Amino acid sequence: MPDGNFGGDGSVRWEVKVDEDERSNHVNKSQLVQTDTGCVASGVEKKYGSHFILTLKVPGVTDDKSFFEFLTKSGDLDVRDDTVTFKLKIEKTPRQISVHWNGGSDKK
């Protein structure tokens, strides 16, 4: 399943997986460019569903109501021009944030 996972676990770990790269020219396929201090990863996924599915692990959030309370009480919620931004503390879990774009069900 194509997805991206981001989390803590003692550092900030990240992983992005695609099922089929859209571009046919090998030079333009998904690539990782390393620099002296970091890297840039990029690519284009050919197989995807109609929605992104975003999954967050938020300590203390157990239902819809507690999630909305978390968002409104944090003081870091910013909504403008169709964009929602908020802070999420980095926890010691490797898959704290997951983004999926598979063709399967949009349910959890």
Residue pairs with C-beta under 8 A, 6 or more apart in sequence:
1 17
1 19
1 100
1 102
1 104
2 17
2 18
2 19
2 45
2 47
2 48
2 100
2 101
2 102
3 16
3 17
3 98
3 99
3 100
3 101
3 102
4 14
4 15
4 16
4 17
4 98
4 99
5 13
5 14
5 15
5 16
5 94
5 95
5 97
5 98
5 99
6 12
6 13
6 14
6 15
6 95
6 96
6 97
6 98
7 13
7 14
7 57
7 90
7 91
7 93
7 94
7 95
7 96
7 97
8 90
8 91
8 92
8 93
8 94
8 96
9 92
9 93
9 94
10 92
12 90
13 94
16 41
16 43
18 30
18 43
18 45
19 45
19 46
19 47
20 45
20 46
20 47
21 29
21 30
21 43
21 44
21 45
21 46
22 44
22 45
22 46
23 29
23 44
29 43
30 41
30 42
30 43
30 44
31 41
31 42
31 43
32 39
32 40
32 41
33 39
33 40
33 41
45 101
47 102
47 103
48 101
48 102
48 103
49 101
49 102
49 103
49 104
49 106
50 106
51 101
51 106
52 99
52 100
52 101
53 98
53 99
53 100
53 101
53 102
53 106
54 97
54 98
54 99
55 97
55 98
55 99
55 100
55 108
56 88
56 96
56 97
57 91
57 93
57 95
57 96
57 97
58 67
58 70
58 88
59 89
59 91
60 66
60 70
61 67
61 70
71 77
71 86
74 86
74 87
76 85
76 86
76 87
77 84
77 85
77 86
78 84
78 85
78 86
79 85
88 96
88 97
90 96
